[in-house]
Amino acid sequence: MKALLLASLVTPDDLRLADVPMPEPASGEVLVRLRAAALNHRDLHMFNFEPERACILGSDGAGVVAAVGAGVTGWTPGAEVLLNPSLQWGDRQDTYGAGWSILGWPRDGTLAEAIALPAECVFAKPPHLSFEEASALPLAGLTAYRALAARARVGAGETVLVHGIGGGVALFALQFARALGARVMVTSTSNDKLARAQALGAELGVNSRTVDWAAAARDWTGGAGVDVVVESLGGDYFARSLEALRLGGRLVTFGRTVDTRSNIDLHLLFWHQLSLLGSTMGSPADFARMLALVSEHHIRPVIDSVWPLEDGCHAFERLAQGKQFGKIVLTCA
Ligand SMILES: NC(=O)c1ccc[n+]([C@@H]2O[C@H](COP(=O)([O-])OP(=O)(O)OC[C@H]3O[C@@H](n4cnc5c(N)ncnc54)[C@H](OP(=O)(O)O)[C@@H]3O)[C@@H](O)[C@H]2O)c1
């Protein structure tokens, strides 16, 4: 089968389309013929380290069951599915266990024509979604859902600030927060992306390069500050988000696109009774609840662009340049 292989690497140019053996489903596994796969910021991070062997990148995929290994019940060839990339989460809901990993390194990922995965990672595709839309959902949707619903516990009527709305996770955070009954304001470095986010239900959009967004958040909430900030940029965005929160507000973070360090004002943290919450991916229960929310509200992932598998390098360049609004998808078959 064809797969996008990352060999010794530094840039997306080190990706190459290769012929690799078709995987066989081991006991307890399902073989899925992939129809579409989506890119994530995580794939870009993979370009910064040197794996000891060539690896198929990709955490997101959707396709059709082709075969099942010994002992697998509940799946038959032809079933339309999508994959949970959060592998071996473990028994706890508050965090993952020691064996947890993310699909797409070290285990070979979805930028290929097929993949064999443990049956517990395979979920029925919501019928209202195309394969391209379904492939866009897993990693970013799971991350946004857990951050909002399981960690920050966003409720109906609350106000939520989402930063960097052009990002894949940020857009799901906007859509899920709206489905949970919250009011949402967003920031972006692009006025065009702000307008598109407002068409998706954001009440207010603020350009973070030209406007004091923390002051705008307080104005938007009558001076009080927002209930929840959804943060993945880090640096000053993280620090200044504390100024945008109401007394007793919550900040949930899952990323550091701009800067992994942040110089926060501890006085604001304790005097304003704030809560800082870290979140990463999610449990199988989070994944199932996320799919239920998507199905109940007929949420459709925002697709930026669709590329054939063999054009993966160009798709990665678009992601690296931050030009996207929503998910970048590759067609695998
Ligand atoms: N912990 C987890 O489980 C987990 C899961 C998924 C993602 N993440 C992390 O979360 C972050 C977002 O992931 P993603 O896949 O949604 O990313 P993405 O699609 O690449 O989006 C990142 C967004 O960040 C904004 N941005 C980028 N550079 C910026 C800059 N210099 N200044 C201000 N804004 C900037 C842009 O938004 P605008 O164009 O709107 O300005 C861009 O669209 C990444 O750091 C990723 O590693 C973590």
The ligand as an SDF file (V2000), in Angstrom:
LIG
                    3D

 48 52  0  0  0  0  0  0  0  0999 V2000
   -2.3510   18.6320   24.3990 N   0  0  0  0  0  0  0  0  0  0  0  0
   -3.0650   18.0900   23.4010 C   0  0  0  0  0  0  0  0  0  0  0  0
   -3.6850   17.0390   23.5470 O   0  0  0  0  0  0  0  0  0  0  0  0
   -3.1220   18.7800   22.1000 C   0  0  0  0  0  0  0  0  0  0  0  0
   -3.9540   18.2990   21.0890 C   0  0  0  0  0  0  0  0  0  0  0  0
   -4.0450   19.0200   19.9020 C   0  0  0  0  0  0  0  0  0  0  0  0
   -3.2920   20.1680   19.7450 C   0  0  0  0  0  0  0  0  0  0  0  0
   -2.4660   20.5780   20.7400 N   0  0  0  0  0  0  0  0  0  0  0  0
   -1.6950   21.8160   20.6140 C   0  0  0  0  0  0  0  0  0  0  0  0
   -2.6400   22.8750   20.5120 O   0  0  0  0  0  0  0  0  0  0  0  0
   -2.1490   23.8640   19.6030 C   0  0  0  0  0  0  0  0  0  0  0  0
   -3.1670   24.0380   18.4800 C   0  0  0  0  0  0  0  0  0  0  0  0
   -3.2060   22.8420   17.7190 O   0  0  0  0  0  0  0  0  0  0  0  0
   -3.9460   22.8040   16.3090 P   0  0  0  0  0  0  0  0  0  0  0  0
   -3.6650   21.4830   15.6730 O   0  0  0  0  0  0  0  0  0  0  0  0
   -5.3620   23.2550   16.4700 O   0  0  0  0  0  0  0  0  0  0  0  0
   -3.0700   23.9190   15.5650 O   0  0  0  0  0  0  0  0  0  0  0  0
   -3.2050   24.6400   14.2050 P   0  0  0  0  0  0  0  0  0  0  0  0
   -4.3860   24.1050   13.4510 O   0  0  0  0  0  0  0  0  0  0  0  0
   -1.8580   24.6170   13.5870 O   0  0  0  0  0  0  0  0  0  0  0  0
   -3.5820   26.1620   14.6530 O   0  0  0  0  0  0  0  0  0  0  0  0
   -2.7610   26.9830   15.3630 C   0  0  0  0  0  0  0  0  0  0  0  0
   -3.3580   28.3980   15.3480 C   0  0  0  0  0  0  0  0  0  0  0  0
   -2.5810   29.1850   16.2350 O   0  0  0  0  0  0  0  0  0  0  0  0
   -2.5800   30.5240   15.8040 C   0  0  0  0  0  0  0  0  0  0  0  0
   -1.1800   30.9870   15.7180 N   0  0  0  0  0  0  0  0  0  0  0  0
   -0.1370   30.3510   15.1330 C   0  0  0  0  0  0  0  0  0  0  0  0
    0.9800   31.0870   15.2480 N   0  0  0  0  0  0  0  0  0  0  0  0
    0.6320   32.2190   15.9430 C   0  0  0  0  0  0  0  0  0  0  0  0
    1.3340   33.3850   16.3760 C   0  0  0  0  0  0  0  0  0  0  0  0
    2.6480   33.5330   16.1590 N   0  0  0  0  0  0  0  0  0  0  0  0
    0.6500   34.3220   17.0620 N   0  0  0  0  0  0  0  0  0  0  0  0
   -0.6690   34.1880   17.3160 C   0  0  0  0  0  0  0  0  0  0  0  0
   -1.4010   33.1120   16.8970 N   0  0  0  0  0  0  0  0  0  0  0  0
   -0.7450   32.1540   16.2330 C   0  0  0  0  0  0  0  0  0  0  0  0
   -3.1970   30.5920   14.4300 C   0  0  0  0  0  0  0  0  0  0  0  0
   -4.5310   31.1010   14.5970 O   0  0  0  0  0  0  0  0  0  0  0  0
   -5.0160   32.4050   13.7680 P   0  0  0  0  0  0  0  0  0  0  0  0
   -4.6210   32.1530   12.3500 O   0  0  0  0  0  0  0  0  0  0  0  0
   -6.4850   32.4120   13.9820 O   0  0  0  0  0  0  0  0  0  0  0  0
   -4.3130   33.5930   14.3550 O   0  0  0  0  0  0  0  0  0  0  0  0
   -3.2520   29.1200   14.0020 C   0  0  0  0  0  0  0  0  0  0  0  0
   -4.3390   28.8370   13.1630 O   0  0  0  0  0  0  0  0  0  0  0  0
   -0.7710   23.3760   19.1740 C   0  0  0  0  0  0  0  0  0  0  0  0
    0.2020   23.9540   20.0240 O   0  0  0  0  0  0  0  0  0  0  0  0
   -0.8250   21.8780   19.3800 C   0  0  0  0  0  0  0  0  0  0  0  0
    0.4410   21.3140   19.5640 O   0  0  0  0  0  0  0  0  0  0  0  0
   -2.3700   19.9130   21.9080 C   0  0  0  0  0  0  0  0  0  0  0  0
  1  2  1  0
  2  3  2  0
  2  4  1  0
  4  5  1  0
  4 48  2  0
  5  6  2  0
  6  7  1  0
  7  8  2  0
  8  9  1  0
  8 48  1  0
  9 10  1  0
  9 46  1  0
 10 11  1  0
 11 12  1  0
 11 44  1  0
 12 13  1  0
 13 14  1  0
 14 15  2  0
 14 16  1  0
 14 17  1  0
 17 18  1  0
 18 19  2  0
 18 20  1  0
 18 21  1  0
 21 22  1  0
 22 23  1  0
 23 24  1  0
 23 42  1  0
 24 25  1  0
 25 26  1  0
 25 36  1  0
 26 27  1  0
 26 35  1  0
 27 28  2  0
 28 29  1  0
 29 30  1  0
 29 35  2  0
 30 31  1  0
 30 32  2  0
 32 33  1  0
 33 34  2  0
 34 35  1  0
 36 37  1  0
 36 42  1  0
 37 38  1  0
 38 39  2  0
 38 40  1  0
 38 41  1  0
 42 43  1  0
 44 45  1  0
 44 46  1  0
 46 47  1  0
M  CHG  2   8   1  16  -1
M  END
$$$$
